[in-house]
């Protein structure tokens, strides 16, 4: 029987990604016992409609 992994998807604009995002992911991984967290950046933040956004390619690079 295959071993199941506990994986979470963490969505957000990550514009920019910061220590709050990383801290939440690390704490969640520890507390919930996750094996992996996948950061999934959205194209445009619904909360920052007036601010120019960083390009999707640059935000993806920040998450790497």
Secondary structure in CASP SS format (residue, H / E / C, confidence):
PFRMAT SS
TARGET T0000
AUTHOR 0000-0000-0000
METHOD secondary structure of the structure
MODEL  1
X C 1.00
X C 1.00
X C 1.00
X C 1.00
X C 1.00
X C 1.00
X E 1.00
X E 1.00
X E 1.00
X E 1.00
X E 1.00
X E 1.00
X C 1.00
X C 1.00
X C 1.00
X C 1.00
X C 1.00
X C 1.00
X H 1.00
X H 1.00
X H 1.00
X H 1.00
X H 1.00
X H 1.00
X H 1.00
X H 1.00
X H 1.00
X H 1.00
X H 1.00
X H 1.00
X H 1.00
X H 1.00
X C 1.00
X C 1.00
X C 1.00
X E 1.00
X E 1.00
X E 1.00
X E 1.00
X E 1.00
X E 1.00
X C 1.00
X C 1.00
X C 1.00
X C 1.00
X C 1.00
X C 1.00
X C 1.00
X C 1.00
X C 1.00
X C 1.00
X C 1.00
X C 1.00
X C 1.00
X C 1.00
X H 1.00
X H 1.00
X H 1.00
X H 1.00
X H 1.00
X H 1.00
X H 1.00
X H 1.00
X C 1.00
END
